Amino acid sequence: MDSTTRHIADYIASHKLLDKNHPVITGLSGGADSVALLAILKQLGYNVIACHCNFMLRGDESLRDRNHAARIASDLDVPFCETTFDTTTYAREKGISIEMAARELRYRWFEEMRIRHHADAIAVAHHRDDNIETLLLNLTRGTGIAGLTGMKPRNGYIVRPLLEISRQEILTFLSRCHLTYVNDSTNAETLYTRNKIRLEVLPLLRTLNPAVDESIRRTINNLAESEKVYRYAIGQLQKEVCETKEGNLYIDITQLQASPSPEALLFETLAPYGFNASQLVDILACCTSPQPGKIFMGANHRLVCDRKHLIVTPLPQTGIQASVVATWEKEETHDAAGITLSYHQAQGFA
C-alpha cells in the first residue's frame, strides 16, 4: 500500500466514513480526482459503485468524459451506473445558476442510487485544495464560523475521503498507478468564481507565502476545533432560552437578550427552521420594541412575535393558504449548502 492510500485509509478510519459491509456510491466524472477516489476505495476493499452524470453542457467533451468513466470502471471491475440531465432546462425552470442546477441534480440522483443499492454512503472526490478554495470563496461572500471550517468529512450520507490530500498528491498517485483521466476544459476558464480563486487568487497568495496552502489548512482545522466549543456553548444557551411545547418552539425574549450574543444565538436557533441572517435584524427589533402579532415566514416555519416569546410553528402542508397576506421579500442562494431559501414577511391577515 502506497503512502497516499495509507493516509486515506487512516483518514476513513479516524472519521468512521465507510463500512466494508455496505456498498459505497462513488461519483465518477472521469476527471483526476474521481478516478483516484474510485481506484483507492477499490484498493482498500470497499464495495464501490461508480456513478456518472452527463449534464449535457459540453457537447462532445461530455460524451468523451462518459466513455472514459465507463472504461475506468470496467478496468477496475467496478459496476457502472449513468444518467443524463438536461441541466440548462432545469436551471431555467428553477431560476437558478447552471452550477446550482448541476449540484442539485447530481446529489438527488446519487441519493436515489444510494437507496436503490442499499448503500450507506455517497463518496465524492473533494480534496484539500477544494477545501481551501471553499474557505476563500466563503470569505468573499461573507460567512459565519461554519463557513470558515471548510467542507466536512461527512455531511449526512455524503463522505469526502480525500479531504486531507492535495491535488498534486492525487496526480502523483495516478501517475504511479498508470491511471488516465480527462480534463474539463471549463476548469481553465475564469468565468466561474471558484476557477478565478484557483487560477488567479491562490497563485498570488503563494507569492506572499509559499506555504499558504498549509497555513490555510491549519487554520481550517483550528477553526473546526473552535466551532465545537461554539456549538457546545450555543447548545447550553438554547437550553436556557428555548422550550418546545406541542411541536412549537418558544424562545424566551428576556433570556435571549441576556445572552452573551443574542444575534448569534438567534441565528443558530432559527436557521434549522428555514430562517436566514437577513431576517435577524427585524426579528431582534421585535425583541427590543415588542410588536405583538408580527409574523415572519421561513422556508417551512412561521415565527410569531409575542410580548414574552418568539413562537416558531410549522407551516401546514395543506389548508387555507389565504389566511396570511404576504409580500415577497427576498431569495438567497447558498452555493456551499446547495439550497435556495425564500421567505416572506406577513403584512396582515385576510
Contacts in CASP RR format, 6 or more apart in sequence:
PFRMAT RR
TARGET T0000
AUTHOR 0000-0000-0000
METHOD contacts of the structure
MODEL  1
MDSTTRHIADYIASHKLLDKNHPVITGLSGGADSVALLAILKQLGYNVIA
CHCNFMLRGDESLRDRNHAARIASDLDVPFCETTFDTTTYAREKGISIEM
AARELRYRWFEEMRIRHHADAIAVAHHRDDNIETLLLNLTRGTGIAGLTG
MKPRNGYIVRPLLEISRQEILTFLSRCHLTYVNDSTNAETLYTRNKIRLE
VLPLLRTLNPAVDESIRRTINNLAESEKVYRYAIGQLQKEVCETKEGNLY
IDITQLQASPSPEALLFETLAPYGFNASQLVDILACCTSPQPGKIFMGAN
HRLVCDRKHLIVTPLPQTGIQASVVATWEKEETHDAAGITLSYHQAQGFA
1 9 0 8 1.000
1 43 0 8 1.000
2 173 0 8 1.000
2 176 0 8 1.000
4 40 0 8 1.000
4 165 0 8 1.000
4 169 0 8 1.000
4 170 0 8 1.000
4 172 0 8 1.000
4 173 0 8 1.000
5 40 0 8 1.000
5 43 0 8 1.000
5 44 0 8 1.000
5 173 0 8 1.000
7 164 0 8 1.000
7 165 0 8 1.000
8 40 0 8 1.000
8 44 0 8 1.000
8 161 0 8 1.000
8 162 0 8 1.000
8 164 0 8 1.000
8 165 0 8 1.000
9 44 0 8 1.000
11 17 0 8 1.000
11 153 0 8 1.000
11 161 0 8 1.000
11 163 0 8 1.000
11 164 0 8 1.000
12 18 0 8 1.000
12 44 0 8 1.000
12 161 0 8 1.000
15 153 0 8 1.000
15 154 0 8 1.000
17 121 0 8 1.000
17 123 0 8 1.000
17 153 0 8 1.000
17 154 0 8 1.000
17 159 0 8 1.000
17 160 0 8 1.000
17 161 0 8 1.000
18 24 0 8 1.000
18 41 0 8 1.000
18 46 0 8 1.000
18 121 0 8 1.000
18 123 0 8 1.000
18 159 0 8 1.000
18 161 0 8 1.000
19 120 0 8 1.000
19 121 0 8 1.000
20 45 0 8 1.000
20 46 0 8 1.000
20 47 0 8 1.000
22 47 0 8 1.000
22 118 0 8 1.000
22 119 0 8 1.000
22 120 0 8 1.000
22 121 0 8 1.000
23 47 0 8 1.000
23 48 0 8 1.000
23 49 0 8 1.000
23 117 0 8 1.000
23 118 0 8 1.000
23 119 0 8 1.000
23 120 0 8 1.000
24 41 0 8 1.000
24 46 0 8 1.000
24 47 0 8 1.000
24 48 0 8 1.000
24 49 0 8 1.000
24 119 0 8 1.000
24 120 0 8 1.000
24 121 0 8 1.000
24 122 0 8 1.000
24 123 0 8 1.000
25 49 0 8 1.000
25 51 0 8 1.000
25 110 0 8 1.000
25 113 0 8 1.000
25 114 0 8 1.000
25 117 0 8 1.000
25 119 0 8 1.000
25 121 0 8 1.000
25 122 0 8 1.000
25 123 0 8 1.000
26 34 0 8 1.000
26 37 0 8 1.000
26 38 0 8 1.000
26 41 0 8 1.000
26 48 0 8 1.000
26 49 0 8 1.000
26 50 0 8 1.000
26 51 0 8 1.000
26 78 0 8 1.000
26 122 0 8 1.000
26 123 0 8 1.000
27 34 0 8 1.000
27 37 0 8 1.000
27 38 0 8 1.000
27 50 0 8 1.000
27 51 0 8 1.000
27 52 0 8 1.000
27 110 0 8 1.000
27 122 0 8 1.000
27 123 0 8 1.000
27 124 0 8 1.000
27 125 0 8 1.000
28 34 0 8 1.000
28 35 0 8 1.000
28 37 0 8 1.000
28 38 0 8 1.000
28 50 0 8 1.000
28 51 0 8 1.000
28 52 0 8 1.000
28 69 0 8 1.000
28 72 0 8 1.000
28 73 0 8 1.000
28 80 0 8 1.000
29 52 0 8 1.000
29 53 0 8 1.000
29 65 0 8 1.000
29 69 0 8 1.000
29 125 0 8 1.000
29 184 0 8 1.000
30 52 0 8 1.000
30 65 0 8 1.000
30 68 0 8 1.000
30 69 0 8 1.000
30 72 0 8 1.000
30 181 0 8 1.000
30 182 0 8 1.000
31 65 0 8 1.000
31 68 0 8 1.000
31 181 0 8 1.000
31 182 0 8 1.000
31 183 0 8 1.000
31 184 0 8 1.000
32 167 0 8 1.000
32 170 0 8 1.000
32 171 0 8 1.000
32 174 0 8 1.000
32 181 0 8 1.000
32 183 0 8 1.000
33 125 0 8 1.000
33 126 0 8 1.000
33 127 0 8 1.000
33 162 0 8 1.000
33 167 0 8 1.000
33 170 0 8 1.000
34 69 0 8 1.000
34 125 0 8 1.000
35 72 0 8 1.000
35 174 0 8 1.000
35 179 0 8 1.000
35 180 0 8 1.000
35 181 0 8 1.000
36 125 0 8 1.000
36 162 0 8 1.000
36 170 0 8 1.000
36 173 0 8 1.000
36 174 0 8 1.000
36 179 0 8 1.000
37 123 0 8 1.000
37 124 0 8 1.000
37 125 0 8 1.000
37 161 0 8 1.000
37 162 0 8 1.000
38 48 0 8 1.000
38 50 0 8 1.000
38 72 0 8 1.000
38 73 0 8 1.000
38 76 0 8 1.000
38 78 0 8 1.000
39 76 0 8 1.000
39 173 0 8 1.000
39 174 0 8 1.000
39 177 0 8 1.000
39 179 0 8 1.000
40 161 0 8 1.000
40 162 0 8 1.000
40 173 0 8 1.000
41 48 0 8 1.000
41 123 0 8 1.000
41 161 0 8 1.000
42 48 0 8 1.000
42 76 0 8 1.000
42 77 0 8 1.000
42 78 0 8 1.000
48 78 0 8 1.000
48 123 0 8 1.000
49 78 0 8 1.000
49 79 0 8 1.000
49 81 0 8 1.000
49 113 0 8 1.000
49 117 0 8 1.000
49 119 0 8 1.000
50 69 0 8 1.000
50 72 0 8 1.000
50 73 0 8 1.000
50 78 0 8 1.000
50 79 0 8 1.000
50 80 0 8 1.000
50 81 0 8 1.000
51 81 0 8 1.000
51 82 0 8 1.000
51 83 0 8 1.000
51 109 0 8 1.000
51 110 0 8 1.000
51 113 0 8 1.000
52 65 0 8 1.000
52 66 0 8 1.000
52 69 0 8 1.000
52 70 0 8 1.000
52 80 0 8 1.000
52 81 0 8 1.000
52 82 0 8 1.000
52 83 0 8 1.000
53 82 0 8 1.000
53 83 0 8 1.000
53 84 0 8 1.000
53 85 0 8 1.000
53 102 0 8 1.000
53 105 0 8 1.000
53 106 0 8 1.000
53 109 0 8 1.000
54 62 0 8 1.000
54 63 0 8 1.000
54 65 0 8 1.000
54 66 0 8 1.000
54 82 0 8 1.000
54 83 0 8 1.000
54 84 0 8 1.000
54 85 0 8 1.000
55 62 0 8 1.000
55 85 0 8 1.000
55 87 0 8 1.000
55 102 0 8 1.000
55 105 0 8 1.000
56 62 0 8 1.000
56 84 0 8 1.000
56 85 0 8 1.000
56 86 0 8 1.000
56 87 0 8 1.000
56 88 0 8 1.000
57 87 0 8 1.000
57 88 0 8 1.000
57 98 0 8 1.000
57 102 0 8 1.000
58 65 0 8 1.000
58 184 0 8 1.000
58 185 0 8 1.000
58 186 0 8 1.000
61 184 0 8 1.000
61 185 0 8 1.000
64 182 0 8 1.000
65 182 0 8 1.000
65 184 0 8 1.000
66 82 0 8 1.000
68 180 0 8 1.000
68 181 0 8 1.000
68 182 0 8 1.000
69 80 0 8 1.000
69 82 0 8 1.000
70 80 0 8 1.000
70 82 0 8 1.000
72 179 0 8 1.000
72 180 0 8 1.000
72 181 0 8 1.000
73 79 0 8 1.000
73 80 0 8 1.000
74 80 0 8 1.000
81 113 0 8 1.000
83 109 0 8 1.000
85 102 0 8 1.000
85 105 0 8 1.000
85 109 0 8 1.000
87 98 0 8 1.000
87 101 0 8 1.000
87 102 0 8 1.000
87 105 0 8 1.000
88 98 0 8 1.000
88 101 0 8 1.000
90 101 0 8 1.000
90 104 0 8 1.000
90 105 0 8 1.000
91 97 0 8 1.000
91 98 0 8 1.000
91 100 0 8 1.000
91 101 0 8 1.000
94 101 0 8 1.000
94 104 0 8 1.000
96 104 0 8 1.000
96 333 0 8 1.000
96 340 0 8 1.000
97 333 0 8 1.000
99 192 0 8 1.000
99 335 0 8 1.000
100 333 0 8 1.000
100 335 0 8 1.000
100 338 0 8 1.000
100 340 0 8 1.000
103 335 0 8 1.000
103 338 0 8 1.000
104 338 0 8 1.000
107 122 0 8 1.000
107 158 0 8 1.000
110 122 0 8 1.000
110 158 0 8 1.000
111 122 0 8 1.000
111 157 0 8 1.000
113 119 0 8 1.000
113 122 0 8 1.000
114 120 0 8 1.000
114 121 0 8 1.000
114 122 0 8 1.000
114 157 0 8 1.000
120 157 0 8 1.000
121 157 0 8 1.000
121 158 0 8 1.000
121 159 0 8 1.000
122 157 0 8 1.000
122 158 0 8 1.000
122 159 0 8 1.000
123 159 0 8 1.000
123 160 0 8 1.000
123 161 0 8 1.000
124 158 0 8 1.000
124 159 0 8 1.000
124 160 0 8 1.000
125 160 0 8 1.000
125 162 0 8 1.000
126 151 0 8 1.000
126 160 0 8 1.000
126 162 0 8 1.000
126 163 0 8 1.000
127 162 0 8 1.000
127 163 0 8 1.000
127 165 0 8 1.000
127 166 0 8 1.000
127 167 0 8 1.000
127 170 0 8 1.000
128 162 0 8 1.000
128 163 0 8 1.000
128 164 0 8 1.000
128 165 0 8 1.000
128 166 0 8 1.000
128 167 0 8 1.000
128 213 0 8 1.000
128 217 0 8 1.000
129 166 0 8 1.000
129 167 0 8 1.000
129 198 0 8 1.000
129 213 0 8 1.000
130 151 0 8 1.000
131 150 0 8 1.000
131 151 0 8 1.000
131 163 0 8 1.000
131 217 0 8 1.000
131 220 0 8 1.000
132 202 0 8 1.000
132 213 0 8 1.000
132 216 0 8 1.000
132 217 0 8 1.000
132 220 0 8 1.000
133 194 0 8 1.000
133 197 0 8 1.000
133 198 0 8 1.000
133 202 0 8 1.000
134 147 0 8 1.000
134 150 0 8 1.000
134 151 0 8 1.000
134 336 0 8 1.000
135 147 0 8 1.000
135 148 0 8 1.000
135 150 0 8 1.000
135 216 0 8 1.000
135 219 0 8 1.000
135 220 0 8 1.000
136 197 0 8 1.000
136 201 0 8 1.000
136 202 0 8 1.000
136 216 0 8 1.000
137 193 0 8 1.000
137 194 0 8 1.000
137 197 0 8 1.000
137 335 0 8 1.000
137 336 0 8 1.000
138 147 0 8 1.000
138 148 0 8 1.000
138 150 0 8 1.000
138 336 0 8 1.000
139 148 0 8 1.000
140 193 0 8 1.000
140 197 0 8 1.000
141 335 0 8 1.000
145 223 0 8 1.000
145 226 0 8 1.000
145 227 0 8 1.000
145 230 0 8 1.000
146 227 0 8 1.000
147 336 0 8 1.000
148 219 0 8 1.000
148 220 0 8 1.000
148 223 0 8 1.000
149 220 0 8 1.000
149 223 0 8 1.000
149 224 0 8 1.000
149 227 0 8 1.000
150 220 0 8 1.000
150 224 0 8 1.000
151 160 0 8 1.000
151 163 0 8 1.000
152 160 0 8 1.000
153 159 0 8 1.000
153 160 0 8 1.000
153 161 0 8 1.000
153 163 0 8 1.000
154 160 0 8 1.000
162 170 0 8 1.000
166 213 0 8 1.000
173 179 0 8 1.000
174 180 0 8 1.000
174 181 0 8 1.000
186 192 0 8 1.000
186 195 0 8 1.000
187 195 0 8 1.000
188 195 0 8 1.000
188 199 0 8 1.000
189 195 0 8 1.000
190 196 0 8 1.000
190 199 0 8 1.000
190 200 0 8 1.000
202 212 0 8 1.000
202 213 0 8 1.000
205 212 0 8 1.000
206 212 0 8 1.000
206 213 0 8 1.000
209 215 0 8 1.000
234 264 0 8 1.000
234 265 0 8 1.000
234 268 0 8 1.000
234 269 0 8 1.000
237 259 0 8 1.000
237 260 0 8 1.000
237 265 0 8 1.000
238 265 0 8 1.000
238 268 0 8 1.000
238 269 0 8 1.000
240 252 0 8 1.000
240 255 0 8 1.000
240 259 0 8 1.000
241 251 0 8 1.000
241 252 0 8 1.000
241 255 0 8 1.000
241 256 0 8 1.000
241 259 0 8 1.000
241 265 0 8 1.000
241 269 0 8 1.000
242 249 0 8 1.000
242 250 0 8 1.000
242 251 0 8 1.000
242 252 0 8 1.000
242 269 0 8 1.000
243 249 0 8 1.000
243 250 0 8 1.000
243 252 0 8 1.000
244 250 0 8 1.000
247 313 0 8 1.000
247 314 0 8 1.000
248 311 0 8 1.000
248 312 0 8 1.000
248 313 0 8 1.000
248 314 0 8 1.000
249 269 0 8 1.000
249 273 0 8 1.000
249 311 0 8 1.000
249 312 0 8 1.000
249 313 0 8 1.000
250 309 0 8 1.000
250 310 0 8 1.000
250 311 0 8 1.000
251 266 0 8 1.000
251 269 0 8 1.000
251 309 0 8 1.000
251 310 0 8 1.000
251 311 0 8 1.000
251 312 0 8 1.000
252 308 0 8 1.000
252 309 0 8 1.000
253 287 0 8 1.000
253 290 0 8 1.000
253 307 0 8 1.000
253 308 0 8 1.000
253 309 0 8 1.000
253 310 0 8 1.000
254 308 0 8 1.000
256 262 0 8 1.000
256 265 0 8 1.000
256 266 0 8 1.000
256 287 0 8 1.000
256 310 0 8 1.000
257 287 0 8 1.000
257 288 0 8 1.000
259 265 0 8 1.000
262 284 0 8 1.000
262 287 0 8 1.000
263 280 0 8 1.000
263 284 0 8 1.000
266 280 0 8 1.000
266 283 0 8 1.000
266 284 0 8 1.000
267 277 0 8 1.000
267 280 0 8 1.000
270 279 0 8 1.000
270 280 0 8 1.000
270 283 0 8 1.000
270 303 0 8 1.000
270 312 0 8 1.000
273 298 0 8 1.000
273 300 0 8 1.000
273 301 0 8 1.000
273 303 0 8 1.000
273 312 0 8 1.000
274 298 0 8 1.000
274 299 0 8 1.000
274 300 0 8 1.000
274 301 0 8 1.000
274 341 0 8 1.000
274 343 0 8 1.000
275 283 0 8 1.000
275 296 0 8 1.000
275 298 0 8 1.000
275 299 0 8 1.000
275 301 0 8 1.000
275 303 0 8 1.000
275 343 0 8 1.000
276 298 0 8 1.000
276 332 0 8 1.000
276 341 0 8 1.000
276 343 0 8 1.000
278 330 0 8 1.000
278 332 0 8 1.000
278 343 0 8 1.000
279 296 0 8 1.000
279 298 0 8 1.000
279 343 0 8 1.000
279 345 0 8 1.000
282 296 0 8 1.000
282 345 0 8 1.000
283 296 0 8 1.000
283 303 0 8 1.000
283 305 0 8 1.000
283 310 0 8 1.000
285 291 0 8 1.000
286 294 0 8 1.000
286 305 0 8 1.000
286 310 0 8 1.000
287 305 0 8 1.000
287 310 0 8 1.000
290 305 0 8 1.000
290 307 0 8 1.000
291 305 0 8 1.000
292 305 0 8 1.000
292 306 0 8 1.000
292 307 0 8 1.000
293 304 0 8 1.000
293 305 0 8 1.000
293 306 0 8 1.000
294 304 0 8 1.000
294 305 0 8 1.000
294 346 0 8 1.000
295 302 0 8 1.000
295 303 0 8 1.000
295 304 0 8 1.000
295 305 0 8 1.000
295 324 0 8 1.000
295 345 0 8 1.000
295 346 0 8 1.000
295 348 0 8 1.000
296 302 0 8 1.000
296 303 0 8 1.000
296 305 0 8 1.000
296 343 0 8 1.000
296 345 0 8 1.000
296 346 0 8 1.000
297 303 0 8 1.000
297 315 0 8 1.000
297 324 0 8 1.000
297 326 0 8 1.000
297 343 0 8 1.000
297 344 0 8 1.000
297 345 0 8 1.000
297 346 0 8 1.000
298 315 0 8 1.000
298 341 0 8 1.000
298 343 0 8 1.000
298 344 0 8 1.000
299 341 0 8 1.000
299 342 0 8 1.000
299 343 0 8 1.000
300 314 0 8 1.000
300 315 0 8 1.000
301 312 0 8 1.000
301 313 0 8 1.000
301 314 0 8 1.000
301 315 0 8 1.000
302 312 0 8 1.000
302 313 0 8 1.000
302 314 0 8 1.000
302 315 0 8 1.000
303 310 0 8 1.000
303 311 0 8 1.000
303 312 0 8 1.000
304 310 0 8 1.000
304 311 0 8 1.000
304 313 0 8 1.000
322 350 0 8 1.000
323 349 0 8 1.000
323 350 0 8 1.000
324 346 0 8 1.000
324 348 0 8 1.000
324 349 0 8 1.000
324 350 0 8 1.000
325 346 0 8 1.000
325 347 0 8 1.000
325 348 0 8 1.000
325 349 0 8 1.000
325 350 0 8 1.000
326 344 0 8 1.000
326 345 0 8 1.000
326 346 0 8 1.000
326 347 0 8 1.000
327 344 0 8 1.000
327 345 0 8 1.000
327 347 0 8 1.000
328 344 0 8 1.000
329 343 0 8 1.000
329 344 0 8 1.000
329 345 0 8 1.000
330 342 0 8 1.000
330 343 0 8 1.000
331 340 0 8 1.000
331 341 0 8 1.000
331 342 0 8 1.000
332 340 0 8 1.000
332 341 0 8 1.000
332 342 0 8 1.000
333 339 0 8 1.000
333 340 0 8 1.000
334 340 0 8 1.000
334 341 0 8 1.000
END
